[in-house]
């Protein structure tokens, strides 16, 4: 791999800074596309109007940026498309339907989804069915806006439904929506004991988005703060012909958010170094 892969700018770890600061940094660092984390106060999906979304699109465009992917916050507060609570599940589905509308206003091609989780003491298949039905409804709605949904497996502590590439392939097959594809998150992949090749063997060209992050194996760390072979992952992506976007999903222990730009710069430099001296 000789050319720089398509690395998005992202507001992960910028939640304690103004949104304008994130956009300025992304443009300064040569990014052209961004993954927009739908977090308050930057872009809280339940509160954003169509006009506000169009304003975000214009603010990004004025810096030479466009929104590639919208990733609503959906793991750390009560959004759960597989919930056994009917009202909670309906509200969660409604949030993603609204997010699909906002993708259209933003000009974003991708909407990132996660599977939700069931109760630990109910049969997994029961909650799996609720998740599959919800994903089918969301993807069907998003298709009307020309939006592709990308589904990300979660770590076992985050979901008891979908934790690896095989389960992801099974869910995509079961839902059968033409606009439902896959996310590969390197930390989730490593925690599940899988490799880049495992993902492409199971999913092929259905991998449409990547979160490229370090970990031990968990942690969502900046390149070099963990122990994952990220340079090897880049080589594997190249070997498997992946030419989509990758995002540094930087959370860590929360301290990246004090001053995120140097952390992003370090990740971009590490990618460049890995490609220059493979």
Long-range contacts (C-beta under 8 A, 24 or more apart in sequence): 1-234, 1-235, 1-237, 1-238, 1-275, 1-278, 2-275, 3-275, 4-271, 4-272, 4-275, 5-234, 5-237, 5-246, 5-271, 5-275, 6-33, 6-243, 6-244, 6-245, 6-246, 7-31, 7-212, 7-245, 7-246, 7-247, 7-248, 7-268, 7-271, 8-33, 8-34, 8-35, 8-68, 8-69, 8-245, 8-246, 8-247, 9-33, 9-34, 9-35, 9-65, 9-264, 10-34, 10-35, 10-36, 10-37, 10-247, 10-248, 10-249, 10-250, 11-36, 11-37, 11-39, 11-42, 12-37, 12-247, 12-248, 12-249, 12-250, 12-251, 13-250, 13-251, 13-252, 13-256, 13-257, 13-260, 13-263, 14-42, 14-257, 14-260, 15-39, 15-40, 15-41, 15-42, 15-257, 16-257, 16-258, 17-257, 17-260, 19-43, 19-56, 19-59, 20-59, 23-59, 23-60, 23-63, 23-65, 24-63, 25-260, 25-261, 25-264, 26-63, 26-65, 27-63, 27-64, 27-65, 29-261, 29-264, 29-265, 29-268, 31-65, 32-64, 32-65, 32-66, 33-65, 33-66, 33-67, 33-68, 33-245, 34-60, 34-65, 34-66, 34-67, 34-68, 35-67, 35-68, 35-69, 35-70, 35-71, 35-112, 35-245, 35-247, 36-67, 36-69, 36-70, 36-71, 36-106, 36-108, 37-71, 37-73, 38-70, 38-71, 38-72, 38-73, 38-99, 39-73, 43-70, 45-72, 45-73, 45-95, 45-98, 45-99, 45-102, 46-95, 46-98, 48-102, 50-101, 50-102, 50-105, 53-102, 53-105, 53-106, 54-105, 54-106, 56-106, 57-105, 57-106, 57-107, 66-107, 67-106, 67-107, 67-108, 68-108, 68-109, 68-110, 68-245, 69-108, 69-109, 69-110, 69-111, 69-112, 69-150, 69-209, 69-245, 69-247, 70-99, 70-102, 70-103, 70-106, 70-108, 70-110, 70-111, 70-112, 71-112, 72-96, 72-99, 72-111, 72-112, 74-113, 74-114, 75-114, 75-154, 75-158, 79-116, 80-116, 80-117, 81-113, 81-115, 81-116, 81-130, 81-131, 81-134, 81-135, 81-138, 82-115, 82-116, 82-117, 82-118, 82-127, 82-128, 82-130, 82-131, 82-134, 82-161, 83-116, 83-130, 84-118, 84-119, 84-122, 84-127, 84-130, 89-130, 89-134, 92-116, 92-134, 93-134, 93-137, 93-138, 96-138, 96-142, 97-137, 97-138, 97-141, 97-142, 100-138, 100-141, 100-142, 100-145, 100-147, 100-149, 101-145, 103-142, 103-145, 103-147, 104-145, 104-146, 104-147, 108-147, 109-147, 109-148, 110-147, 110-148, 110-149, 110-150, 110-208, 110-209, 111-142, 111-147, 111-148, 111-149, 111-150, 112-149, 112-150, 112-152, 112-183, 112-209, 113-138, 113-149, 113-150, 113-151, 113-152, 114-151, 114-152, 114-154, 114-158, 114-159, 115-151, 115-153, 115-154, 115-159, 115-161, 115-162, 115-171, 116-159, 116-161, 117-154, 117-158, 117-159, 117-160, 117-161, 118-160, 118-161, 120-160, 124-160, 124-161, 127-160, 127-161, 128-161, 128-171, 131-161, 131-162, 131-171, 132-171, 132-174, 132-175, 135-171, 135-175, 135-177, 135-180, 136-175, 136-176, 136-177, 139-175, 139-177, 139-179, 139-180, 140-177, 142-179, 143-177, 143-178, 143-179, 147-179, 148-179, 148-180, 148-181, 148-208, 149-177, 149-179, 149-180, 149-181, 150-180, 150-181, 150-182, 150-183, 150-208, 150-209, 151-180, 151-181, 151-182, 151-183, 152-182, 152-183, 152-185, 152-188, 152-211, 153-183, 153-185, 153-188, 153-192, 154-188, 155-187, 155-188, 155-191, 155-192, 155-218, 156-191, 163-188, 163-192, 164-189, 164-192, 164-194, 164-198, 165-189, 165-192, 165-194, 165-198, 165-199, 165-201, 165-202, 165-203, 166-202, 168-202, 168-203, 169-202, 169-203, 169-206, 172-203, 172-206, 181-206, 181-207, 181-208, 181-209, 182-206, 182-207, 182-208, 182-209, 183-207, 183-208, 183-209, 183-210, 183-211, 184-209, 184-210, 184-211, 185-210, 185-211, 185-213, 185-249, 186-210, 186-211, 186-212, 186-213, 186-214, 186-215, 186-228, 186-230, 186-233, 187-211, 187-213, 187-214, 187-215, 187-217, 187-218, 187-219, 187-220, 187-228, 190-215, 190-217, 190-218, 190-228, 191-215, 191-217, 191-218, 195-236, 196-233, 196-236, 196-237, 196-240, 197-236, 197-240, 200-240, 200-242, 207-242, 207-244, 208-244, 209-244, 209-245, 209-247, 210-237, 210-242, 210-244, 210-245, 210-246, 210-247, 211-246, 211-247, 211-248, 211-249, 212-246, 212-247, 212-248, 212-271, 213-248, 213-249, 213-250, 219-251, 219-252, 220-249, 220-250, 220-251, 220-252, 221-250, 221-252, 222-248, 222-250, 222-252, 222-256, 222-263, 222-266, 222-267, 223-248, 223-266, 223-267, 223-270, 223-271, 224-266, 224-270, 225-252, 230-270, 230-274, 231-274, 231-278, 234-271, 234-274, 234-275, 235-278
